[in-house]
Amino acid sequence: MRRRAAAVTAATLLGLLAPAVPASAAAPRVTLSGRVLDENGRGVATATVRFSVEVRKDPPPSSLADDLGDAFSLFARGLFCAFSFGFGCDLMDDDEPEAWRVTVNARTDASGRWAYAFGSGLRVEEQVFDDVAVTRPALIRGTLPPRTTTSVRYRGERTLPTIRLWLRGASVDKVSTTHRRIRAKVPAVLGTPASPVNVALVQGSKTAWSYGDVVGGVRTVDTRVVETGTTGTQTRVTTKIGSRYVTYRSGVRPVTKAVRPMSRGKGCYVHRLVPPAEPPRCELTDGRLGERSDVTDADRSVVVDLGRLSRPEAYVVRGCEVRAVAGSVEGVVYLDVSVESKERQVYTGSPAVPVRYVRLDVGTCWPREVSVFGAPFATPVSGQTVRHQMIVGSSNAFSAISHTGQAGPLAPPATAVSSLVVSSARVSRRRLRLRFMRGAFREG
């Protein structure tokens, strides 16, 4: 009788424990794949797909003895739960392996396809892959490469959604002698823009000019913002595709027919009320549009020496607003120039007479580059006298300055570049004439 009861009990235990025996077959390797296309639907080669994903390690295959041991342990916990009425009872083992993140780096082939195989025994958790980034090498050497960032929801499939790159961004077409038109229409396949398009004029990897509000993808700008040294345009935009947001940074699109300012490579100086021992070195006209200069917040204004009498027409100051513009023949007395600004940091207006020196008051701002546009003035022939009438100060004190000499540009002022600041409210006409006479004597 006892043998029969024991056999029944053993059979019952085996019947109860049979479903709890795990399978010992190894899980197959997980491979994720996808494709990268450009805005025209062509595969993008040599693009890098990068994202991080959470993985867990599958338990190793177990032996029959291990399986029977786990089964008896489960049965014992079940008996404990039955007699303890559920208090302090946990039927399942908390032996789930810990998860960790793996960074995926995959390279696309000639057709734009990529694949990444995880190690044996790893399984990928179903979740949202944040910060999926696709980058392609720069289209123009030394510039920032096209890049796409987004998040992808993975539901256990082996293929991720197709990701697109915007290889050619906005164009800046010349529509007249003074204006260009930015065209930055976002292709429909890239999604619906969630914010206005940002178009940057770049020099290498640095931003020389930026338009963050190209609403509708079209905007007219002054042609002089695209000056010599500008590499091209680069466009940024965030779009929405379904419930997913995608951010694009296009490749650099070259610009053509850039204009060269007459001040490029010319001398420029910091203008202070107290003259320095030697004029500081100025980097504001060297054509490095994206670099910050050494002009400090103690400086009042910047003087550009055009080298000869000229008729300036426009003034572009990158990074600063101009408070006032003035011109001078010899760098001593300056005549205010009436300017207007229909576009930020671009000022247009010509002085009443040809000038050699242009003074730009930028206050305490730090300009990155100063550009003066215009045309040289035909210098007088030998022996001819040119008389420049200049109004100084708000009280309309008048002075007449005559220069007689050979053809060619005027000599630099004897006062170097610190230039005499004349206030008609404090200086009488007589003292003003005496200063001019002393300056002419030193030049002679």
Secondary structure, 3 states (H helix, E strand, C coil): CHHHHHHHHHHHHHHHHHHHCCCCCCCCCCEEEEEEEECCCCECCCCEEEEEEEEEECCCCCCHHHHHHHHHHHHHHHHHHHHCCCCCCCCCCCCCCCEEEEEEEEECCCCCEEEEECCCCEEECCCEEEEEEEECCCCCCCCCCCEEEEEEECCCCCECCCEEECCCCCEEEECCCCEEEEECCCCHHHCEECCCEEEEEEECCEEEEEEEEEHHHEEEEEHHHCECCCCEEEEEEEEEECCEEEEEECCCEECCCCECCCCCCCEEEEECCCCCCCCCCCCCCCCCCCCCCCCCCCCCEEEEEEEEEEEEEEEEEECCCCCEEEEECCCCCCEEECCEEEECCEEECCCCCCEEEEEEECCCCCCCEEEEEEEECCCCCCCCEEEEEEEECCCCEEEEEEEECCCCCCCCCCCCCCCCCCCCCCCCHHHHHHHHHHHHHHHC
